[in-house]
Amino acid sequence: MKLKELFETAQQNLSFLGVSLIVIIGVFVIARVAEKMIGMKNDNSARTRKIAVIGIFSAISGVLMSFEIPLWFAPSFYEIDFSEVPVLICGFAYGPMAGVIAELCKEFVKLFIKGTSTAFVGDLANYVIGCSLVLPASIIYHVKKTRKAALIGMGAGTVFMSVFGSAFNAFYLIPTYVVLFGMPLDAIIGMGTAVNPGIKSVGTLVLFAVVPFNLLKGVADSAITFVLYKKLSPVIHAQHSIRQKDIASAAENGTSI
């Protein structure tokens, strides 16, 4: 019996690992296709700075995940943080691919600092749902780099994250957490009922906790990003801008650089 249980556990973990890899690869493919569709081109002259910026902002984002704020309307495993802000800034600065890379690196930094308390289910959730905000926002912004496009992109990302994140929780994350972590579904729902008597099922847990959680997170992260990005953008792109001006000046003077 123990051998059978061990085999079933290994099978469940391998299945979760396989789904995680497929999802991560799928997100990267979507980001790459999106960049090609909107005509983004890789600028090799700024590649080193780009890697450095993504690394720095990913580290900041991973650290920010350690500072979680409990919410009055949701059980304790739904806590808000502002780790998507540096990721959104990377996506705005360098495109969707940079955003999903920063999101993945953020998760590794968080795992290094805190480890996992959710059998990695929460970590997959954070990555996928974070990308569901960052991808639409960065794609729309890079179609036309204006304040209006940034607002529309973050608004679309917030809505998409709320819809997709809620469905993903209901149909995959919560059932998978029950299987891998071993917490009964009734206990999870009970944690929700303790803070909101209206939560009596997975559906009401999603409706009264997950949906408002994602909306609040999307709005808060978007507002902070909107304030910070324009101030940070000149610093992020400073070296590249100087290089471009030098190239343009050299071209006008007929000299090489």
Disulfide bonds with the S-S distance in Angstrom:
none
